[in-house]
Amino acid sequence: MSSQKPEQSTKDKVPDGNLGAILPVERFSPEEEAVQLPAEYRCNIIMLTPIVQALVEDFKAQKAQANKLFTSSRYSEAIGEYDKALSLCPNYLDYEIAVLKSNISACHLKLEDWKAAVESATASLDALERLQPTKRSKKDTDTEDEKAADAVVEIEGEGEDAEKELADLKLSDERKEDIKRIRRKALMRRAKGKMKQGGWGNLAGAEEDYKVLSQMPNLPPQDQKVVRAALATLPPRVNAAKDQEMGEMMGKLKELGNGILKPFGLSTDMFKMNKDPATGGYNMSFEQGK
């Protein structure tokens, strides 16, 4: 009896299980794939203890492994690896934490775990808020913009040192752009998760996120299309969900009231709320015999 080797799966035929060699696979954007230490930390990396250096290297390796699992559509496993990367990530690296949390949110969306997706996206936005606050008054923002426009940056070094300082300044500007991109992705993911969850609060929250996104400059065309469609369909859904939940709440309150009034031979149907057209307020009247 001849023995045949079981036919290899498509994945086994590709070196290192790289389906990207034959099929297009979903990947994170370059800024999410290649998380780096910010300039202010990289310049002082030699001052870190060997233990901290080893921790950072382990974190980067763990993140890379998680990204590979995501591109292979192994989302549950990817979440576990991202969580391990988070446990290794120094808590002062808010940008790196934000990227990991945003990636975890993407995994939860693929698994249709809407609540977890919203929670992870919110954690990502919280980390970005610590780096680049958005909840500031217009006066504070205008003052900072004026200072930035008038600021003159002094380069102290010479030759290679000067080039390094200029490179660090450029990287700082690039990091600001990275923060904006990750904030956009996290908002898109949170809004989608809230829409899928449904309910008055979630739908209203999704509408608010999409409104923020609609004001963002340089929003990719595909995201613009999603945002416009959502803002067109969400208002009636929010109102319908509000009416439904308010109706359910009033029903429960009526049931509770009838339970309290029944021993006295009364019911909530005997009490009527009449709107005063002149003031817009309400007056209560009692109608016996109902």
C-alpha positions, 0 to 999 in steps of 0.5 A: 500500500503506497503512502502519500504525503498529505497535500501541503496547505497554501500557507505551508508552500510559502516560506515562513507562512508568508501568504503575501507572496501569492495573495494580497494581505491586509497590513497596518500602515507603515507608521503602525508597522514600524513603531520607533522610539521618539527622538527624545528617548532615542537620543538618550538610549545610551543612558538607559540601563541594560535591563531597560534596553532589553525590555525595549528590544523585547517589546519591539520583537513582540510587536513585530510578531503580533503584526505578522499574526494580524497580516495572517488573519489570526486576530485572536492570537494577534491580540494576545501578542499585542497584550504581551507587547504592552506588558513590556512597553515602558509606560512613558512611551504613550505613542507606542501604547497608542499604536498597539491599542489601535491595532488591538481595536482593529483585531476586535473589529475583525472579530466583531467584538464591538465593545472591546474594539471601542474600549481599545480605540478609546485607550489609544485616543487617551494615550495620544491625548497625553502626547498632543492634547486636543481639548484646549481653548481656542485662545491657548491654541492661537497663542501656541501657534503664534509662538511657534511661528515666531520661534527661532530654533538654535542649533548648537552643534557643528558638522555631524552634530548639527545635522543630527539636531536638524534630523531630530527636529524634523523627526519631531514634526514627523511624530506630530503627523504620526499622532494625527494619523493614529488619532484618525485611525482610532477615531474611525475604529471607535466610531465603527464599533459604536455604530455596530453596538447600536443604542442611543448612547453609542450611536450618538457617540459615533456621530460625534466621532464622525463629526470630529473626523469630518473636520480633519484635514487630509482625510483619505478619500475612502475615509471621507466617503465613510464619514459622509455616509455615516453623518447622513444616516446617523441622525435619524438612527440616533433619534429613533434609538432615543425615542425607543429607549425613552419609551422603554424607560417611561414604561418601566417608570409607569409599571413601578408607579402602578405598583406603588399606587395600586394599594390606594386604588390609584393608577398612573392613568389617573394622572395626566401631563398637559403641556402649556403652549404659552410657556412650554412647561407641563401641568399635572392634572388628576382625573378620578374614575379612570 
